[in-house]
């Protein structure tokens, strides 16, 4: 007895009969149930577990969109494939790549549907999490593919927006002070929040004239760019925090008063000062001093043919100033200590800090 159950939903009886007949040879792989309305599909779902629903998007009374929303809410582990005559290969490729719902375009070869079913039910990872998460782009596609005339109102934190559909075309959008395409792209970029679908509600005006495919692809492109930018910012913030952590750990050592990372121009990219001497050492005031010292040392090395500066350690009456270049990088670790520092300990702690800092310097200089 097969342990998978597939539910086919389409109001065309000839189509469901044909699908049932041609797929009967797979009875050892899955049980196939075919119905001719979304209402009948809901009855089946309420009585037996279903692994995969394959539904037409345009049906009378209850549409495929309504059915999908019901599945998403009540049966989040059930996978969904949409049948539609209004697809786009480019949109389909994007949807599949992003892990959104899959769909198959009518007319299709029965072998194509058979292979799709086998692929879906064999997937260890599939749509289980995706349908329950229900990406905003999914919702937009379904309204367009189903040629719906609806308004979808979105709310996220303190922001509200609305997208209007007329016969599947996106004709108007509003989000705050934005209207038209700008509002649409803004809404598509939102993550989280809630939505309310109002059937049959028409737009007060028409401000969007592009095809929905072009709008959605551009919106998804901008979303990817925004995510990449946010990801870069998060990584940069994490890098900076780890860099500061290394410097803070260094000044926790006995007799080390200040530690900072300077670039080759003498500008600080991170610093830490021991709490009881913060009034004595100001990084902004040290920048021109370190900058001048770096320039002078570099010029001295050039004049006496010793090459680039690698390490400089100067002992003063009240302490030591040490500058050590990171291996292969244009950055210098600058450390100030008091006069009681153990030189062996200083070298050991500096070496450990240099090794850690190698991984956390700004990416553009690597």
C-alpha positions as a Python dict, from the first residue, in 0.01 Angstrom:
ca = {
    (1, 'X'): (0, 0, 0),
    (2, 'X'): (155, 337, -100),
    (3, 'X'): (224, 578, 185),
    (4, 'X'): (185, 894, -23),
    (5, 'X'): (-145, 1056, -115),
    (6, 'X'): (-188, 1301, -407),
    (7, 'X'): (-496, 1519, -451),
    (8, 'X'): (-576, 1657, -800),
    (9, 'X'): (-821, 1952, -810),
    (10, 'X'): (-964, 2091, -1136),
    (11, 'X'): (-1316, 2185, -1244),
    (12, 'X'): (-1259, 2022, -1585),
    (13, 'X'): (-1387, 1667, -1538),
    (14, 'X'): (-1228, 1545, -1861),
    (15, 'X'): (-889, 1660, -1739),
    (16, 'X'): (-912, 1496, -1395),
    (17, 'X'): (-1042, 1175, -1557),
    (18, 'X'): (-751, 1174, -1803),
    (19, 'X'): (-495, 1240, -1531),
    (20, 'X'): (-639, 965, -1311),
    (21, 'X'): (-636, 715, -1596),
    (22, 'X'): (-281, 785, -1712),
    (23, 'X'): (-131, 797, -1363),
    (24, 'X'): (-299, 478, -1242),
    (25, 'X'): (19, 285, -1327),
    (26, 'X'): (189, 458, -1036),
    (27, 'X'): (-53, 309, -781),
    (28, 'X'): (239, 139, -606),
    (29, 'X'): (406, 478, -544),
    (30, 'X'): (113, 691, -433),
    (31, 'X'): (-265, 699, -397),
    (32, 'X'): (-431, 942, -636),
    (33, 'X'): (-757, 1125, -555),
    (34, 'X'): (-916, 1352, -815),
    (35, 'X'): (-1196, 1603, -742),
    (36, 'X'): (-1363, 1876, -946),
    (37, 'X'): (-1395, 2160, -698),
    (38, 'X'): (-1203, 2326, -418),
    (39, 'X'): (-1494, 2250, -183),
    (40, 'X'): (-1457, 1878, -253),
    (41, 'X'): (-1082, 1912, -201),
    (42, 'X'): (-1139, 2067, 142),
    (43, 'X'): (-1364, 1775, 233),
    (44, 'X'): (-1088, 1530, 138),
    (45, 'X'): (-825, 1726, 332),
    (46, 'X'): (-1045, 1725, 641),
    (47, 'X'): (-1079, 1346, 634),
    (48, 'X'): (-740, 1205, 528),
    (49, 'X'): (-379, 1330, 527),
    (50, 'X'): (-260, 1450, 187),
    (51, 'X'): (106, 1486, 90),
    (52, 'X'): (61, 1689, -229),
    (53, 'X'): (-220, 1902, -370),
    (54, 'X'): (-214, 1982, -742),
    (55, 'X'): (-477, 2243, -811),
    (56, 'X'): (-598, 2463, -1093),
    (57, 'X'): (-579, 2832, -1004),
    (58, 'X'): (-905, 2939, -1172),
    (59, 'X'): (-1215, 2760, -1048),
    (60, 'X'): (-1571, 2876, -971),
    (61, 'X'): (-1694, 2941, -616),
    (62, 'X'): (-1365, 2869, -437),
    (63, 'X'): (-1053, 2950, -638),
    (64, 'X'): (-719, 2773, -629),
    (65, 'X'): (-585, 3075, -442),
    (66, 'X'): (-844, 3031, -167),
    (67, 'X'): (-763, 2661, -154),
    (68, 'X'): (-391, 2732, -124),
    (69, 'X'): (-450, 2981, 158),
    (70, 'X'): (-658, 2720, 339),
    (71, 'X'): (-385, 2457, 294),
    (72, 'X'): (-123, 2701, 415),
    (73, 'X'): (-321, 2776, 731),
    (74, 'X'): (-454, 2433, 820),
    (75, 'X'): (-218, 2183, 654),
    (76, 'X'): (128, 2347, 648),
    (77, 'X'): (304, 2014, 582),
    (78, 'X'): (109, 1957, 259),
    (79, 'X'): (298, 2050, -55),
    (80, 'X'): (125, 2241, -335),
    (81, 'X'): (167, 2259, -713),
    (82, 'X'): (-38, 2506, -918),
    (83, 'X'): (-179, 2429, -1263),
    (84, 'X'): (-223, 2739, -1476),
    (85, 'X'): (-251, 2848, -1836),
    (86, 'X'): (-103, 3189, -1760),
    (87, 'X'): (251, 3112, -1654),
    (88, 'X'): (586, 3248, -1756),
    (89, 'X'): (899, 3035, -1788),
    (90, 'X'): (1106, 3316, -1640),
    (91, 'X'): (875, 3355, -1340),
    (92, 'X'): (859, 2977, -1300),
    (93, 'X'): (1238, 2958, -1293),
    (94, 'X'): (1253, 3232, -1031),
    (95, 'X'): (980, 3070, -821),
    (96, 'X'): (1146, 2730, -825),
    (97, 'X'): (1490, 2878, -754),
    (98, 'X'): (1359, 3067, -453),
    (99, 'X'): (1179, 2768, -308),
    (100, 'X'): (835, 2919, -370),
    (101, 'X'): (540, 2707, -477),
    (102, 'X'): (585, 2525, -806),
    (103, 'X'): (348, 2535, -1097),
    (104, 'X'): (297, 2355, -1425),
    (105, 'X'): (164, 2529, -1735),
    (106, 'X'): (-136, 2407, -1928),
    (107, 'X'): (-145, 2234, -2164),
    (108, 'X'): (112, 1988, -2033),
    (109, 'X'): (220, 1639, -2125),
    (110, 'X'): (102, 1379, -1874),
    (111, 'X'): (457, 1251, -1848),
    (112, 'X'): (566, 1599, -1740),
    (113, 'X'): (309, 1597, -1460),
    (114, 'X'): (404, 1243, -1362),
    (115, 'X'): (770, 1334, -1330),
    (116, 'X'): (685, 1647, -1133),
    (117, 'X'): (478, 1440, -885),
    (118, 'X'): (759, 1188, -842),
    (119, 'X'): (1015, 1463, -791),
    (120, 'X'): (803, 1642, -534),
    (121, 'X'): (708, 1342, -322),
    (122, 'X'): (1068, 1219, -319),
    (123, 'X'): (1208, 1552, -203),
    (124, 'X'): (1339, 1535, 153),
    (125, 'X'): (1335, 1910, 161),
    (126, 'X'): (1056, 2078, -21),
    (127, 'X'): (774, 2316, 38),
    (128, 'X'): (685, 2214, 392),
    (129, 'X'): (835, 2525, 544),
    (130, 'X'): (779, 2739, 239),
    (131, 'X'): (404, 2714, 219),
    (132, 'X'): (364, 2785, 588),
    (133, 'X'): (596, 3082, 559),
    (134, 'X'): (410, 3195, 246),
    (135, 'X'): (630, 3450, 76),
    (136, 'X'): (472, 3772, -38),
    (137, 'X'): (584, 3703, -396),
    (138, 'X'): (383, 3378, -387),
    (139, 'X'): (66, 3567, -302),
    (140, 'X'): (121, 3819, -581),
    (141, 'X'): (186, 3546, -839),
    (142, 'X'): (-124, 3355, -739),
    (143, 'X'): (-348, 3659, -784),
    (144, 'X'): (-195, 3727, -1124),
    (145, 'X'): (-199, 3367, -1244),
    (146, 'X'): (-559, 3333, -1128),
    (147, 'X'): (-656, 3656, -1306),
    (148, 'X'): (-811, 3783, -986),
    (149, 'X'): (-967, 4124, -925),
    (150, 'X'): (-871, 4183, -565),
    (151, 'X'): (-699, 4420, -328),
    (152, 'X'): (-439, 4291, -83),
    (153, 'X'): (-376, 4510, 220),
    (154, 'X'): (-42, 4458, 392),
    (155, 'X'): (61, 4566, 739),
    (156, 'X'): (408, 4546, 888),
    (157, 'X'): (487, 4707, 1224),
    (158, 'X'): (375, 5068, 1176),
    (159, 'X'): (357, 5053, 795),
    (160, 'X'): (61, 4983, 569),
    (161, 'X'): (35, 4920, 199),
    (162, 'X'): (-204, 4791, -65),
    (163, 'X'): (-172, 4630, -410),
    (164, 'X'): (-471, 4626, -649),
    (165, 'X'): (-524, 4355, -911),
    (166, 'X'): (-765, 4372, -1204),
    (167, 'X'): (-811, 4056, -1408),
    (168, 'X'): (-467, 3946, -1290),
    (169, 'X'): (-290, 4268, -1381),
    (170, 'X'): (-129, 4484, -1112),
    (171, 'X'): (-272, 4830, -1176),
    (172, 'X'): (-215, 5030, -857),
    (173, 'X'): (-18, 5020, -534),
    (174, 'X'): (17, 5253, -238),
    (175, 'X'): (251, 5247, 62),
    (176, 'X'): (274, 5554, 282),
    (177, 'X'): (355, 5849, 55),
    (178, 'X'): (456, 5620, -232),
    (179, 'X'): (230, 5525, -522),
    (180, 'X'): (258, 5315, -834),
    (181, 'X'): (571, 5112, -909),
    (182, 'X'): (769, 5268, -623),
    (183, 'X'): (503, 5158, -375),
    (184, 'X'): (491, 4807, -525),
    (185, 'X'): (868, 4762, -501),
    (186, 'X'): (861, 4893, -144),
    (187, 'X'): (592, 4644, -37),
    (188, 'X'): (770, 4351, -205),
    (189, 'X'): (1077, 4428, 5),
    (190, 'X'): (888, 4389, 335),
    (191, 'X'): (960, 4087, 550),
    (192, 'X'): (702, 3957, 796),
    (193, 'X'): (373, 4129, 874),
    (194, 'X'): (16, 4036, 790),
    (195, 'X'): (-213, 4066, 488),
    (196, 'X'): (-586, 4091, 422),
    (197, 'X'): (-731, 3995, 84),
    (198, 'X'): (-1049, 4179, -19),
    (199, 'X'): (-1218, 4008, -310),
    (200, 'X'): (-1356, 4220, -590),
    (201, 'X'): (-1227, 4549, -449),
    (202, 'X'): (-1120, 4777, -733),
    (203, 'X'): (-845, 5035, -748),
    (204, 'X'): (-938, 5404, -714),
    (205, 'X'): (-704, 5480, -1005),
    (206, 'X'): (-448, 5320, -1235),
    (207, 'X'): (-83, 5404, -1173),
    (208, 'X'): (96, 5088, -1293),
    (209, 'X'): (114, 4987, -1658),
    (210, 'X'): (395, 4728, -1671),
    (211, 'X'): (324, 4356, -1698),
    (212, 'X'): (307, 4177, -1364),
    (213, 'X'): (594, 3950, -1471),
    (214, 'X'): (825, 4249, -1526),
    (215, 'X'): (715, 4408, -1199),
    (216, 'X'): (769, 4095, -994),
    (217, 'X'): (1107, 4012, -1146),
    (218, 'X'): (1228, 4368, -1086),
    (219, 'X'): (1089, 4360, -733),
    (220, 'X'): (1264, 4031, -659),
    (221, 'X'): (1587, 4165, -810),
    (222, 'X'): (1571, 4468, -580),
    (223, 'X'): (1488, 4244, -287),
    (224, 'X'): (1796, 4032, -355),
    (225, 'X'): (2010, 4345, -376),
    (226, 'X'): (1866, 4473, -49),
    (227, 'X'): (1929, 4141, 124),
    (228, 'X'): (2284, 4133, -9),
    (229, 'X'): (2340, 4486, 118),
    (230, 'X'): (2192, 4403, 458),
    (231, 'X'): (2396, 4085, 472),
    (232, 'X'): (2712, 4283, 397),
    (233, 'X'): (2626, 4536, 669),
    (234, 'X'): (2563, 4258, 920),
    (235, 'X'): (2893, 4093, 834),
    (236, 'X'): (3075, 4425, 863),
    (237, 'X'): (2919, 4491, 1202),
    (238, 'X'): (3008, 4141, 1321),
    (239, 'X'): (3364, 4187, 1192),
    (240, 'X'): (3400, 4519, 1371),
    (241, 'X'): (3264, 4377, 1696),
    (242, 'X'): (3508, 4086, 1684),
    (243, 'X'): (3795, 4325, 1608),
    (244, 'X'): (3701, 4539, 1908),
    (245, 'X'): (3673, 4226, 2122),
    (246, 'X'): (4036, 4138, 2040),
    (247, 'X'): (4152, 4489, 2131),
    (248, 'X'): (3946, 4494, 2453),
    (249, 'X'): (4093, 4160, 2558),
    (250, 'X'): (4439, 4302, 2499),
    (251, 'X'): (4388, 4605, 2728),
    (252, 'X'): (4253, 4375, 3000),
    (253, 'X'): (4608, 4245, 3035),
    (254, 'X'): (4808, 4394, 3320),
    (255, 'X'): (5009, 4707, 3230),
    (256, 'X'): (4862, 4744, 2878),
    (257, 'X'): (4689, 5083, 2864),
    (258, 'X'): (4573, 5123, 2503),
    (259, 'X'): (4544, 4908, 2190),
    (260, 'X'): (4431, 5026, 1848),
    (261, 'X'): (4436, 4914, 1486),
    (262, 'X'): (4555, 5180, 1240),
    (263, 'X'): (4563, 5173, 862),
    (264, 'X'): (4876, 5274, 666),
    (265, 'X'): (4759, 5636, 659),
    (266, 'X'): (4749, 5651, 1037),
    (267, 'X'): (4371, 5641, 1081),
    (268, 'X'): (4218, 5426, 1353),
    (269, 'X'): (3968, 5154, 1252),
    (270, 'X'): (3919, 5027, 1607),
    (271, 'X'): (4052, 5096, 1953),
    (272, 'X'): (4026, 5009, 2322),
    (273, 'X'): (4151, 5202, 2627),
    (274, 'X'): (4182, 5073, 2984),
    (275, 'X'): (3902, 5222, 3194),
    (276, 'X'): (4120, 5410, 3445),
    (277, 'X'): (4322, 5595, 3176),
    (278, 'X'): (4044, 5688, 2930),
    (279, 'X'): (4087, 6054, 3021),
    (280, 'X'): (4456, 6035, 2935),
    (281, 'X'): (4442, 5869, 2593),
    (282, 'X'): (4213, 6013, 2327),
    (283, 'X'): (4214, 5827, 1994),
    (284, 'X'): (4126, 6140, 1789),
    (285, 'X'): (4424, 6316, 1945),
    (286, 'X'): (4652, 6018, 1881),
    (287, 'X'): (4560, 5989, 1511),
    (288, 'X'): (4783, 6275, 1385),
    (289, 'X'): (5069, 6157, 1610),
    (290, 'X'): (5053, 5798, 1482),
    (291, 'X'): (5008, 5919, 1126),
    (292, 'X'): (5322, 6131, 1145),
    (293, 'X'): (5520, 5853, 1312),
    (294, 'X'): (5418, 5603, 1044),
    (295, 'X'): (5511, 5844, 766),
    (296, 'X'): (5850, 5923, 923),
    (297, 'X'): (5931, 5558, 987),
    (298, 'X'): (5834, 5459, 633),
    (299, 'X'): (6051, 5735, 486),
    (300, 'X'): (6342, 5636, 712),
    (301, 'X'): (6319, 5277, 594),
    (302, 'X'): (6321, 5394, 232),
    (303, 'X'): (6619, 5624, 283),
    (304, 'X'): (6838, 5358, 440),
    (305, 'X'): (6717, 5085, 204),
    (306, 'X'): (6553, 4867, 471),
    (307, 'X'): (6213, 4847, 305),
    (308, 'X'): (5869, 4883, 461),
    (309, 'X'): (5814, 4924, 834),
    (310, 'X'): (5742, 4594, 1009),
    (311, 'X'): (5779, 4669, 1377),
    (312, 'X'): (5867, 4968, 1589),
    (313, 'X'): (5908, 4968, 1966),
    (314, 'X'): (6003, 5282, 2156),
    (315, 'X'): (6064, 5283, 2530),
    (316, 'X'): (5993, 5608, 2716),
    (317, 'X'): (6031, 5709, 3077),
    (318, 'X'): (5670, 5621, 3162),
    (319, 'X'): (5599, 5340, 2922),
    (320, 'X'): (5637, 5176, 2582),
    (321, 'X'): (5486, 5253, 2240),
    (322, 'X'): (5480, 4951, 2013),
    (323, 'X'): (5370, 4938, 1649),
    (324, 'X'): (5355, 4603, 1470),
    (325, 'X'): (5242, 4548, 1113),
    (326, 'X'): (4993, 4269, 1043),
    (327, 'X'): (5153, 4008, 820),
    (328, 'X'): (5088, 4091, 456),
    (329, 'X'): (4846, 4372, 541),
    (330, 'X'): (4860, 4751, 541),
    (331, 'X'): (4749, 4769, 904),
    (332, 'X'): (4941, 4828, 1225),
    (333, 'X'): (4859, 4721, 1578),
    (334, 'X'): (4954, 5009, 1809),
    (335, 'X'): (4994, 4935, 2181),
    (336, 'X'): (5078, 5170, 2468),
    (337, 'X'): (5188, 5024, 2803),
    (338, 'X'): (5308, 5155, 3137),
    (339, 'X'): (5674, 5133, 3244),
    (340, 'X'): (5620, 4817, 3452),
    (341, 'X'): (5525, 4592, 3160),
    (342, 'X'): (5709, 4264, 3121),
    (343, 'X'): (5855, 4277, 2768),
    (344, 'X'): (5821, 3901, 2719),
    (345, 'X'): (5454, 3917, 2817),
    (346, 'X'): (5399, 4215, 2587),
    (347, 'X'): (5547, 4030, 2291),
    (348, 'X'): (5341, 3719, 2368),
    (349, 'X'): (5010, 3906, 2403),
    (350, 'X'): (5082, 4117, 2094),
    (351, 'X'): (5155, 3807, 1888),
    (352, 'X'): (4826, 3646, 1996),
    (353, 'X'): (4631, 3963, 1913),
    (354, 'X'): (4795, 3991, 1570),
    (355, 'X'): (4693, 3637, 1483),
    (356, 'X'): (4329, 3706, 1577),
    (357, 'X'): (4317, 4044, 1402),
    (358, 'X'): (4419, 3888, 1071),
    (359, 'X'): (4064, 3754, 1033),
    (360, 'X'): (3883, 4073, 1128),
    (361, 'X'): (4048, 4355, 934),
    (362, 'X'): (3826, 4539, 679),
    (363, 'X'): (3759, 4320, 375),
    (364, 'X'): (3864, 4574, 114),
    (365, 'X'): (4219, 4568, 238),
    (366, 'X'): (4259, 4193, 244),
}
